[in-house]
Amino acid sequence: MVQRFHGIDRHKRFSTVSVLDRDGREVEFVGGCTDLREYIGALGPGDAVVMEASTGAFYWADEVEARGASWFILDPHKFKIIKESWNKTDRRDAGNMAKALWVHLITGEFGIPTVYKPEGVSRELRKLFAQYSLLTKQMTMHKNNIQAILAENGIVLPRTQKLRLLSPSRGMSFLCELELSGASRINLEISMQLLWRMQEAKERISDQIMLTGESLREKVRLLITIKGISPLMALAFLADVGDIRRFKTCRKMSAYLGLVPRAKNSGGRSRPGHINRESRKLTRTILTQSLPHICDASLGFRRYYDELKIRRGAGRARIAVIRKLCGIMRRMLIDGEQFRHMDVDLYRRKLGEYERTIQRITGERKTA
């Protein structure tokens, strides 16, 4: 039985803690807890802890769980007591979280909005994909910078020469053939070197993603039966959703992935809004990049996209196709069935490449 209810407002250098007893009275307050590990180490099965979802929240939730205490990770965007508070202080936030936890566990008058804590593999994959996405953005910035430098010097390269310039093996020799100013040449050289280093880092991250997701191999094999879905995309989807069976409906999963538009209904009129960008966005971002291949996965996808594009525009059509695809992947994982319109030859090639990649990475790790 829970005897104490801890509301922890974490910060970078210290935490603020408010503790309530079973009667709802504050029995302890710690205004500047600088050693959260020591504080959590003193907890036991009679304690329940609530903290806001932020960087490191899952780690501390694991520490709380290891002590036998109950943990709750609060979604601050949905907890209106904090979100809409006029008098917002650390002590008040910690006290409000502790009070809400007490009401939830003792009286049961209302629930508290919590976030899902994924399993270890999903969390590791999310960390890797976060770095992967960051490298992709930085590489795009350097490519745009290279293009701007060339334009400033009146140089327009065809695609073949541009690929040669960006090649690590031929780029520097081709750079010597271009007529550039001194400042442009050094800037271009630095951007190219940084770009190549990021490409190497991105390949390392990609290999680590494949290796980390090895336990999900059967699910990956199932999802890549869809044309346009690579093993990397399949792992991104699996990392985003975690346990697929926790979503009772396809709409709830789509809302979690940020694929459902906001709706406003007033006076008998419904006005759809923009998608919720506070949700998970990894799947949405990666699938958007592969949309042309996804639309070619079946005649139904292509027809659905083309018709919706004419009526609602390209943006809404993209989100609708991705939402439909995620629903299909959810059903495939639940039923254990392959995609009905599978291209057998393409699937065999993708599966063989995926297996060879896993073997290569595993072999390199053993010899290292």
C-alpha positions as CSV (number, residue, x, y, z in Angstrom):
1,M,0.0,0.0,0.0
2,V,1.3,3.4,-1.0
3,Q,1.9,5.6,2.1
4,R,3.8,8.6,0.6
5,F,3.2,10.5,-2.6
6,H,6.2,12.3,-4.1
7,G,5.9,15.1,-6.7
8,I,9.4,15.8,-8.2
9,D,10.0,18.9,-10.3
10,R,13.4,18.2,-11.9
11,H,15.8,20.8,-13.2
12,K,19.4,20.7,-14.5
13,R,21.2,21.3,-11.2
14,F,18.6,20.5,-8.6
15,S,15.1,19.2,-8.0
16,T,12.1,20.4,-5.9
17,V,10.2,17.6,-4.1
18,S,6.9,17.7,-2.3
19,V,5.7,14.7,-0.3
20,L,2.2,14.0,0.9
21,D,0.8,11.4,3.3
22,R,-2.3,9.3,2.8
23,D,-4.4,12.1,4.2
24,G,-3.2,14.5,1.5
25,R,-1.1,16.6,3.9
26,E,2.4,17.8,2.9
27,V,4.7,16.1,5.4
28,E,8.0,16.9,3.7
29,F,9.4,19.5,1.3
30,V,12.8,19.6,-0.3
31,G,13.5,22.9,-2.0
32,G,16.9,22.1,-3.4
33,C,17.6,18.4,-3.8
34,T,21.0,18.3,-5.5
35,D,21.4,14.6,-5.3
36,L,18.3,13.0,-6.8
37,R,20.0,9.6,-6.9
38,E,20.4,9.5,-3.2
39,Y,16.8,10.7,-2.6
40,I,15.4,8.0,-4.9
41,G,17.7,5.4,-3.3
42,A,15.8,5.8,0.0
43,L,12.4,5.0,-1.6
44,G,10.6,1.7,-1.2
45,P,7.4,-0.2,-2.1
46,G,5.3,2.3,0.0
47,D,6.2,5.2,-2.2
48,A,4.7,6.6,-5.4
49,V,6.6,9.1,-7.5
50,V,5.4,11.5,-10.3
51,M,7.6,13.6,-12.4
52,E,7.3,15.6,-15.7
53,A,8.3,14.1,-19.0
54,S,11.6,15.6,-20.0
55,T,15.1,14.5,-20.9
56,G,16.2,11.7,-18.5
57,A,12.7,11.0,-17.2
58,F,12.8,7.4,-18.4
59,Y,16.1,6.8,-16.6
60,W,14.8,8.1,-13.3
61,A,11.6,6.1,-13.7
62,D,13.8,2.9,-14.0
63,E,15.6,3.9,-10.9
64,V,12.3,4.4,-9.0
65,E,11.0,1.1,-10.3
66,A,14.2,-0.7,-9.2
67,R,13.4,0.4,-5.6
68,G,10.0,-1.2,-5.8
69,A,8.2,2.1,-5.8
70,S,5.4,3.2,-8.2
71,W,6.3,5.7,-10.9
72,F,4.2,8.0,-13.1
73,I,5.7,10.2,-15.9
74,L,3.4,13.2,-16.4
75,D,2.7,14.7,-19.8
76,P,3.1,18.5,-19.1
77,H,1.2,19.5,-22.3
78,K,-2.0,17.8,-21.0
79,F,-1.7,18.5,-17.3
80,K,-3.7,21.7,-17.2
81,I,-3.0,22.4,-13.5
82,I,0.6,23.2,-14.5
83,K,0.1,24.3,-18.1
84,E,-2.5,26.9,-17.3
85,S,-1.2,28.0,-13.9
86,W,-1.0,31.8,-13.3
87,N,1.3,31.5,-10.3
88,K,4.0,29.0,-11.5
89,T,6.8,28.2,-9.1
90,D,8.9,25.1,-8.5
91,R,7.2,24.5,-5.1
92,R,3.7,24.9,-6.5
93,D,4.5,22.6,-9.5
94,A,5.9,19.9,-7.2
95,G,2.9,20.2,-4.8
96,N,0.4,20.1,-7.7
97,M,1.9,17.0,-9.1
98,A,2.0,15.3,-5.7
99,K,-1.7,16.4,-5.0
100,A,-2.8,15.1,-8.4
101,L,-1.1,11.8,-7.7
102,W,-2.7,11.5,-4.3
103,V,-6.2,12.2,-5.8
104,H,-5.6,9.7,-8.6
105,L,-4.5,6.8,-6.3
106,I,-6.6,7.5,-3.2
107,T,-9.9,9.0,-4.3
108,G,-9.8,8.0,-8.0
109,E,-11.7,11.1,-8.9
110,F,-9.7,11.8,-12.0
111,G,-6.7,10.3,-13.8
112,I,-3.4,12.0,-14.6
113,P,-2.1,12.2,-18.1
114,T,1.0,10.1,-18.4
115,V,3.4,9.3,-21.2
116,Y,4.2,5.8,-22.4
117,K,7.6,4.4,-21.3
118,P,8.8,2.1,-24.0
119,E,10.9,-1.0,-23.5
120,G,14.7,-1.0,-23.6
121,V,15.1,-1.8,-27.3
122,S,12.7,0.8,-28.4
123,R,14.4,3.4,-26.2
124,E,17.8,2.6,-27.7
125,L,16.5,2.8,-31.2
126,R,14.9,6.2,-30.5
127,K,18.2,7.5,-29.3
128,L,19.9,6.3,-32.4
129,F,17.3,7.6,-34.7
130,A,17.5,11.0,-33.0
131,Q,21.2,11.2,-33.8
132,Y,20.5,9.9,-37.3
133,S,17.9,12.7,-37.9
134,L,20.3,15.3,-36.5
135,L,23.0,14.2,-38.9
136,T,20.6,14.2,-41.8
137,K,19.6,17.8,-41.0
138,Q,23.3,18.9,-40.7
139,M,24.2,17.2,-43.9
140,T,21.4,19.0,-45.7
141,M,22.7,22.3,-44.3
142,H,26.2,21.7,-45.6
143,K,24.9,20.6,-49.0
144,N,22.8,23.8,-49.3
145,N,25.9,25.8,-48.2
146,I,28.0,24.1,-51.0
147,Q,25.3,25.0,-53.5
148,A,25.2,28.6,-52.3
149,I,29.0,28.9,-52.6
150,L,29.0,27.6,-56.2
151,A,26.1,30.0,-57.1
152,E,28.1,32.9,-55.6
153,N,30.9,32.1,-58.1
154,G,28.5,31.7,-61.1
155,I,29.0,27.9,-61.2
156,V,26.1,25.7,-62.1
157,L,27.0,22.0,-62.1
158,P,25.0,19.2,-63.8
159,R,24.0,16.3,-61.6
160,T,26.9,14.1,-62.6
161,Q,29.5,16.7,-61.8
162,K,27.7,17.6,-58.5
163,L,27.9,13.9,-57.5
164,R,31.6,13.9,-58.4
165,L,32.2,17.0,-56.2
166,L,30.4,15.4,-53.2
167,S,32.3,12.1,-53.6
168,P,34.9,11.6,-50.9
169,S,37.3,9.9,-53.3
170,R,37.0,12.4,-56.2
171,G,35.8,15.6,-54.6
172,M,39.1,17.3,-53.8
173,S,40.6,16.6,-57.3
174,F,37.5,18.0,-58.9
175,L,37.5,21.1,-56.6
176,C,41.0,22.0,-58.0
177,E,39.4,22.3,-61.5
178,L,36.8,24.9,-60.4
179,E,37.5,28.7,-60.6
180,L,36.8,30.0,-57.2
181,S,37.8,32.9,-55.0
182,G,40.2,32.2,-52.1
183,A,37.5,32.6,-49.4
184,S,35.0,30.4,-51.4
185,R,37.6,27.7,-52.0
186,I,38.4,27.3,-48.3
187,N,34.7,27.5,-47.3
188,L,33.8,24.9,-49.8
189,E,36.7,22.6,-48.8
190,I,35.7,22.7,-45.1
191,S,32.0,22.1,-45.9
192,M,32.9,19.1,-48.1
193,Q,35.2,17.6,-45.4
194,L,32.5,18.0,-42.7
195,L,29.9,16.5,-45.0
196,W,32.1,13.4,-45.6
197,R,32.7,13.0,-41.9
198,M,29.0,13.1,-41.3
199,Q,28.3,10.6,-44.0
200,E,30.7,8.2,-42.2
201,A,29.0,8.9,-38.9
202,K,25.6,8.3,-40.4
203,E,26.7,4.9,-41.8
204,R,27.9,4.0,-38.3
205,I,24.6,5.0,-36.8
206,S,22.7,3.1,-39.5
207,D,24.7,-0.1,-38.7
208,Q,24.1,0.3,-35.0
209,I,20.3,0.7,-35.6
210,M,20.3,-2.6,-37.6
211,L,22.3,-4.3,-34.8
212,T,20.1,-2.9,-32.0
213,G,16.9,-3.9,-33.8
214,E,18.1,-7.5,-34.4
215,S,15.6,-8.7,-31.8
216,L,12.8,-7.3,-34.0
217,R,14.0,-9.2,-37.1
218,E,10.8,-11.1,-37.6
219,K,8.7,-7.9,-37.5
220,V,11.1,-6.2,-39.9
221,R,10.8,-9.2,-42.3
222,L,7.0,-8.8,-42.2
223,L,7.0,-5.0,-42.8
224,I,9.4,-4.9,-45.7
225,T,7.0,-7.0,-47.8
226,I,5.5,-3.5,-48.5
227,K,7.1,-1.8,-51.5
228,G,8.9,1.3,-50.4
229,I,9.5,0.1,-46.8
230,S,13.1,-0.5,-46.1
231,P,14.5,-2.3,-42.9
232,L,15.5,1.2,-41.6
233,M,11.9,2.5,-42.1
234,A,10.4,-0.6,-40.5
235,L,12.7,-0.1,-37.4
236,A,11.7,3.5,-37.2
237,F,8.0,2.6,-37.1
238,L,8.6,-0.1,-34.5
239,A,10.7,2.2,-32.3
240,D,8.0,4.9,-32.5
241,V,4.9,2.7,-31.6
242,G,6.6,0.4,-29.2
243,D,4.1,-2.3,-28.2
244,I,1.6,-2.2,-31.0
245,R,-1.2,-3.9,-29.0
246,R,-1.4,-1.0,-26.6
247,F,-3.4,0.9,-29.2
248,K,-7.0,-0.3,-29.1
249,T,-7.9,1.4,-32.4
250,C,-6.0,2.5,-35.5
251,R,-7.1,6.1,-34.9
252,K,-5.4,6.2,-31.5
253,M,-2.1,5.0,-33.0
254,S,-2.4,7.6,-35.8
255,A,-3.0,10.3,-33.2
256,Y,0.1,9.1,-31.3
257,L,2.1,9.4,-34.5
258,G,0.8,12.9,-35.3
259,L,-1.2,11.7,-38.3
260,V,-4.7,12.9,-37.2
261,P,-5.7,16.5,-37.8
262,R,-7.2,18.6,-35.0
263,A,-10.9,19.0,-35.3
264,K,-13.1,21.9,-34.3
265,N,-16.9,21.3,-34.2
266,S,-19.1,24.3,-33.4
267,G,-22.6,25.3,-34.4
268,G,-23.0,22.1,-36.4
269,R,-20.0,22.7,-38.6
270,S,-16.8,20.7,-38.4
271,R,-13.5,22.4,-39.3
272,P,-10.4,20.1,-39.6
273,G,-7.2,21.8,-38.6
274,H,-3.5,21.0,-38.8
275,I,-1.9,17.8,-37.5
276,N,-0.7,17.6,-33.9
277,R,3.1,18.3,-34.0
278,E,3.6,17.6,-30.3
279,S,3.4,13.9,-31.0
280,R,5.9,11.4,-32.3
281,K,7.2,12.5,-35.7
282,L,9.9,10.0,-36.7
283,T,7.6,7.7,-38.6
284,R,5.9,10.7,-40.3
285,T,9.2,12.2,-41.4
286,I,10.8,9.1,-42.7
287,L,7.7,7.8,-44.6
288,T,7.2,11.2,-46.2
289,Q,10.6,10.9,-47.8
290,S,9.6,7.6,-49.4
291,L,6.1,8.5,-50.5
292,P,6.6,8.0,-54.2
293,H,7.6,4.3,-53.6
294,I,4.8,3.9,-51.1
295,C,2.2,5.1,-53.7
296,D,3.6,2.5,-56.1
297,A,3.1,-0.3,-53.6
298,S,-0.4,-1.0,-55.0
299,L,-2.9,0.5,-57.4
300,G,-5.1,1.4,-54.4
301,F,-2.4,3.6,-52.8
302,R,-1.8,5.4,-56.1
303,R,-5.5,6.0,-56.8
304,Y,-6.2,7.0,-53.2
305,Y,-3.3,9.6,-53.3
306,D,-4.1,11.0,-56.7
307,E,-7.9,11.5,-56.0
308,L,-7.2,13.0,-52.6
309,K,-4.5,15.3,-54.0
310,I,-7.0,16.8,-56.4
311,R,-9.7,17.4,-53.8
312,R,-7.6,18.3,-50.7
313,G,-4.1,19.2,-51.8
314,A,-0.8,17.4,-51.8
315,G,-0.1,18.0,-48.1
316,R,-3.2,16.4,-46.8
317,A,-2.9,13.7,-49.4
318,R,0.5,12.8,-48.1
319,I,-0.6,12.6,-44.5
320,A,-3.7,10.5,-45.5
321,V,-1.6,8.0,-47.4
322,I,0.9,7.6,-44.5
323,R,-2.0,7.2,-42.0
324,K,-3.5,4.5,-44.2
325,L,-0.1,2.8,-44.5
326,C,0.5,2.9,-40.8
327,G,-2.9,1.3,-40.3
328,I,-2.0,-1.5,-42.6
329,M,1.3,-2.1,-40.9
330,R,-0.5,-2.2,-37.5
331,R,-2.8,-4.9,-38.8
332,M,0.0,-6.8,-40.4
333,L,1.9,-6.9,-37.0
334,I,-1.2,-8.0,-35.1
335,D,-2.3,-10.7,-37.5
336,G,1.2,-11.7,-38.6
337,E,0.3,-11.5,-42.3
338,Q,2.4,-10.2,-45.2
339,F,1.3,-7.4,-47.5
340,R,-1.3,-8.6,-49.9
341,H,0.2,-6.8,-53.0
342,M,3.8,-7.9,-52.3
343,D,6.3,-7.9,-55.1
344,V,7.9,-11.3,-54.4
345,D,11.1,-10.6,-56.4
346,L,11.6,-7.2,-54.7
347,Y,11.0,-8.7,-51.3
348,R,13.5,-11.4,-51.8
349,R,16.2,-8.8,-52.8
350,K,15.4,-6.6,-49.8
351,L,15.4,-9.6,-47.4
352,G,18.7,-10.9,-48.8
353,E,20.3,-7.5,-48.4
354,Y,19.0,-7.1,-44.9
355,E,20.3,-10.5,-43.8
356,R,23.7,-9.8,-45.4
357,T,23.9,-6.4,-43.6
358,I,23.2,-8.0,-40.2
359,Q,25.8,-10.7,-40.9
360,R,28.4,-8.1,-42.0
361,I,27.8,-5.9,-38.9
362,T,27.9,-8.9,-36.6
363,G,31.1,-10.2,-38.2
364,E,32.8,-6.8,-37.9
365,R,31.9,-6.6,-34.2
366,K,33.3,-10.0,-33.5
367,T,36.6,-9.3,-35.3
368,A,37.0,-5.8,-33.7
